[in-house]
Amino acid sequence: MTSFLRSLSANQQVSLLFVLLFGFLTLASATLLVLSMRDRPQDDAQAPKHGLRLKDYQGLVRTSWLMALVFWLGWAAGPGVATALFGMVSFFVLREFISLSPTRRGDHRSLLLVFFIVLPLQYLLVWTERFDLFTVFIPVYVFLAIPTAGALGNDPQHFLARNAKLQWGIMVCVYGMSHVPALLLLDFPQSPGRSAFLVFFLVLVVQTAMMVQHIVSRYRGQAVAPAVSASFNWYGWGAGVLAGGLLGAALAGFTPFKPLPAMAMAMVASVSGSFGHLVMKAIKRDRGVTHWGPAGSSITGASGLLDRVDALCFAAPVFFHSVRWNFNL
């Protein structure tokens, strides 16, 4: 099997991955359809929980379909379209984040600046491969521009808190997410065509780490920060990071990495993603919600798109700069 996969070109390997991915999502959708048609539990106390659990799974599958289609369209149409698609994803997740952060009339200038100038410029810098500028554009220039625009709004009430929330949203939803399409534009002279698989590598190891962490935490260990997350403990976290690292080593043949560096890169992404997910949970608890969007209902209709990509938003910049440092790109 390994020799067969290595005999394929980089494009053929990515095509095969998409076939497997869409096949898995089709199977998952069919399974949920069958479960939804079955009789609900007779126990009145269990019926609501059963319905909520099924609805959550359906939302997860819908979001997975959405992200898989974004990845497929981006790969099929080229880096330019991929950058634009991830820009749209950033727009929606930033909108979800801002929906839970109270704004005032004095914030209108800042919001217009963020959505219609900062976000497009960030992705334009990615598309034109100005990596040195795009990595400092938001943390340096926008960090200063946002409070300046807010001050010109002539509303000092809760000024620091309002601007801090907006800057957090930009860093997570725009800056973090923009590093995902940037991976597609990296050029590896000794491994041409491998940059496309780096996106899948990142997504697969982060999501695997999060899934294993959640499963292990349900059966072993005591929550480290129960007021923030009942499912985060060191047993689950360690198991998730290890699972992500082992998967990364197994996928090394499709990446520019050798097995041990691939494992190290996967563990770096898993650690940053898991801690990022915990941070986003703390923000949700602060806002008094369990899902992004008003009353736990996503603005995008994707059952909380930011809930599905928050770990990726934290892992992507760390992974991207680790790759550039490792290969001196």
C-alpha positions in Angstrom: 0.0 0.0 0.0 2.8 2.4 0.9 4.7 1.7 -2.3 1.4 2.3 -4.3 0.9 5.7 -2.6 4.5 6.8 -3.1 4.2 5.9 -6.8 1.4 8.5 -7.2 2.2 12.1 -8.1 1.4 14.8 -5.5 -1.8 15.8 -7.3 -2.9 12.2 -7.5 -2.3 11.7 -3.8 -4.4 14.8 -3.0 -7.1 13.6 -5.3 -7.2 10.2 -3.6 -7.4 12.0 -0.2 -10.4 14.0 -1.4 -12.1 10.8 -2.6 -11.6 9.2 0.8 -12.8 12.3 2.6 -16.0 12.8 0.6 -16.7 9.0 0.9 -16.3 9.3 4.7 -18.6 12.3 4.9 -21.2 10.6 2.7 -21.2 7.6 5.0 -21.5 9.8 8.1 -24.4 11.7 6.5 -26.2 8.5 5.6 -25.7 7.2 9.1 -27.2 10.3 10.7 -30.1 10.2 8.3 -30.9 6.6 9.4 -30.5 7.6 13.1 -32.9 10.6 12.6 -35.5 8.3 11.1 -35.4 5.8 14.0 -37.8 6.1 17.0 -36.6 8.4 19.8 -36.1 7.0 23.3 -39.3 6.3 25.2 -37.9 7.9 28.3 -39.1 11.5 28.4 -35.9 12.6 30.2 -33.6 11.1 27.6 -35.5 12.3 24.5 -34.4 16.0 24.6 -30.7 14.9 25.2 -31.0 12.5 22.3 -32.4 15.2 20.0 -29.7 17.7 21.0 -26.9 15.2 20.6 -28.2 14.2 17.1 -28.6 17.9 16.2 -25.0 18.6 17.3 -23.7 15.7 15.2 -25.7 16.9 12.2 -24.2 20.4 12.6 -20.7 18.9 12.8 -21.2 17.0 9.6 -22.7 20.0 7.8 -19.7 22.1 8.8 -17.3 19.3 7.8 -19.0 19.2 4.3 -18.6 23.0 4.1 -14.9 23.0 5.0 -14.2 20.0 2.7 -15.9 21.8 -0.2 -13.8 24.9 0.6 -10.6 22.8 0.6 -11.6 21.0 -2.7 -12.6 24.2 -4.5 -9.4 25.9 -3.3 -7.2 23.0 -4.5 -9.0 22.6 -7.8 -9.2 26.3 -8.7 -5.7 27.2 -7.5 -4.2 29.2 -4.6 -5.9 32.5 -5.6 -9.4 31.0 -5.3 -8.4 29.2 -2.1 -7.2 32.5 -0.6 -10.5 34.1 -1.5 -12.5 31.2 0.0 -10.7 31.3 3.3 -11.2 35.0 3.3 -14.9 34.4 3.2 -14.6 31.9 6.0 -12.7 34.5 8.0 -15.5 37.0 7.4 -18.2 34.6 8.7 -16.2 33.5 11.8 -15.3 37.1 12.6 -19.0 38.0 12.3 -19.8 35.2 14.8 -17.2 36.5 17.2 -18.4 40.1 17.0 -22.0 39.1 17.5 -21.2 38.2 21.1 -19.1 41.3 21.7 -21.4 44.3 22.5 -20.6 47.3 20.3 -21.5 50.9 20.4 -21.9 53.7 17.9 -18.3 54.7 18.4 -17.2 51.3 17.2 -18.7 51.7 13.7 -15.5 53.1 12.2 -13.4 50.3 13.6 -15.8 47.6 12.4 -15.9 49.1 8.9 -12.1 49.2 8.9 -11.8 45.6 10.0 -14.4 44.0 7.7 -13.8 45.9 4.5 -10.2 47.0 4.7 -8.1 45.0 7.1 -9.6 41.6 6.2 -9.2 42.0 2.4 -5.7 43.5 2.7 -4.6 40.6 4.9 -5.6 38.0 2.3 -4.3 40.1 -0.5 -0.9 40.0 1.2 -1.2 36.3 1.4 -2.1 35.9 -2.3 0.8 38.1 -3.4 3.1 36.0 -1.1 4.3 39.0 0.9 4.9 36.7 3.9 7.1 39.1 5.8 4.5 41.9 5.7 1.4 39.7 6.2 2.8 38.3 9.4 3.2 41.7 11.0 0.4 43.7 9.3 -2.2 42.9 11.9 -0.1 42.5 15.1 1.7 45.8 14.4 -0.1 48.2 12.1 -3.7 47.1 12.7 -3.1 46.9 16.4 -2.4 50.6 16.3 -5.0 51.5 13.7 -8.1 50.0 15.4 -7.9 52.0 18.7 -7.1 55.1 16.7 -10.3 54.7 14.7 -12.2 53.9 17.9 -10.9 57.1 19.6 -12.0 59.1 16.7 -15.5 57.8 17.4 -15.6 60.0 20.5 -16.9 57.4 22.8 -14.6 56.6 25.8 -17.0 54.4 27.7 -15.5 50.9 28.1 -13.0 51.9 25.4 -10.3 49.5 26.5 -12.6 46.5 26.7 -14.3 47.2 23.4 -11.1 47.5 21.5 -9.5 44.5 23.2 -12.4 42.3 22.1 -12.2 43.6 18.5 -8.5 43.0 18.4 -8.9 39.5 19.8 -11.4 38.8 17.1 -9.1 40.0 14.3 -6.1 38.0 15.6 -8.1 34.8 15.9 -10.5 35.0 13.0 -8.4 36.9 10.4 -4.8 36.6 11.3 -4.9 33.0 12.4 -7.1 31.7 9.6 -5.1 33.6 6.9 -2.2 31.3 7.6 -4.1 28.3 6.2 -4.1 29.4 2.6 -0.6 30.7 3.1 0.6 27.1 3.4 -0.6 26.5 -0.2 1.8 29.1 -1.4 5.0 27.9 0.2 7.6 26.7 -2.3 9.6 23.6 -1.4 12.4 23.2 -4.0 13.2 19.6 -3.0 9.5 18.6 -2.7 7.5 20.3 -5.4 3.7 20.0 -5.2 3.7 19.0 -1.5 2.4 22.4 -0.1 -1.2 21.4 -0.9 -1.0 18.4 1.4 0.3 20.5 4.2 -3.2 22.0 4.7 -4.6 18.5 5.1 -1.8 17.5 7.3 -2.5 20.4 9.6 -6.3 19.9 9.7 -6.1 16.1 10.1 -3.6 16.1 13.0 -5.3 19.0 14.8 -8.8 17.5 14.5 -7.5 14.0 15.5 -5.8 15.5 18.6 -9.0 17.3 19.6 -11.2 14.2 19.0 -8.9 11.9 21.0 -8.6 14.5 23.8 -12.3 14.8 24.1 -12.9 11.0 24.1 -10.1 10.2 26.7 -11.2 13.1 28.9 -14.7 11.7 29.2 -13.4 8.5 30.9 -10.3 9.5 32.7 -8.8 12.4 34.6 -10.1 15.4 36.5 -10.8 18.7 34.7 -8.0 21.2 35.1 -10.2 24.2 34.7 -13.8 23.0 35.2 -15.3 26.5 35.1 -13.9 26.8 31.6 -14.0 23.3 30.2 -15.2 20.1 31.8 -13.5 18.0 29.1 -10.0 19.4 29.4 -7.6 17.4 31.6 -3.9 16.4 31.3 -4.7 12.8 30.5 -6.9 13.7 27.6 -4.5 16.5 26.5 -1.5 14.2 26.5 -3.3 11.4 24.6 -4.5 13.9 22.0 -1.1 15.4 21.4 0.4 11.9 21.2 -2.3 10.8 18.7 -1.7 13.9 16.6 2.1 13.3 16.6 1.7 9.6 15.6 -0.7 10.5 12.8 1.8 13.1 11.6 4.6 10.6 11.5 2.4 8.2 9.6 1.6 10.9 7.0 5.2 12.0 6.6 5.6 10.3 3.2 3.1 12.8 1.7 4.8 15.9 3.1 8.2 17.5 2.8 9.1 16.2 6.3 10.9 13.1 7.4 9.0 10.9 10.0 10.5 12.4 13.2 10.2 16.1 12.1 6.7 15.3 10.9 5.8 14.0 14.3 7.4 17.1 16.0 5.5 19.4 13.6 2.2 17.6 14.3 2.7 17.8 18.0 3.4 21.5 17.8 0.2 22.0 15.9 -1.8 19.7 18.3 -0.5 21.6 21.4 -1.3 25.1 20.0 -4.7 23.9 18.7 -5.8 22.3 21.9 -4.7 25.3 24.0 -6.4 27.7 21.5 -9.6 25.7 21.8 -9.4 26.1 25.6 -8.9 29.8 25.3 -11.9 30.2 23.0 -14.0 28.2 25.5 -13.0 30.6 28.2 -14.1 33.5 26.0 -17.5 31.8 25.4 -17.9 31.2 29.2 -17.2 34.9 29.7 -20.0 35.7 27.2 -22.3 33.2 28.9 -22.8 30.9 25.8 -21.9 27.4 24.8 -21.8 28.0 21.0 -20.8 31.0 18.9 -23.7 33.0 17.6 -26.8 34.4 19.4 -28.5 32.0 21.7 -26.1 29.3 20.6 -27.3 29.5 17.0 -24.7 30.3 14.4 -25.2 33.3 12.2 -23.7 31.3 9.3 -26.2 28.5 9.8 -23.4 26.1 10.2 -24.0 25.3 13.9 -21.2 27.6 15.0 -18.5 27.7 12.3 -16.1 29.2 14.7 -16.6 26.3 17.1 -15.3 24.0 14.4 -12.3 26.0 13.3 -11.1 27.7 16.5 -8.3 25.2 17.2 -7.2 25.6 13.5 -7.0 29.4 13.9 -4.5 29.0 16.7 -2.6 26.1 15.2 -2.2 27.5 11.7 0.2 30.5 12.4 2.3 28.4 14.8 2.6 25.6 12.2 3.2 28.0 9.3 6.1 29.7 11.0 7.5 26.5 12.2 7.6 25.2 8.7 9.2 28.3 7.3 11.8 28.2 10.1 12.5 24.5 9.5 13.0 24.9 5.8 14.4 28.4 5.8 11.7 29.6 3.4 
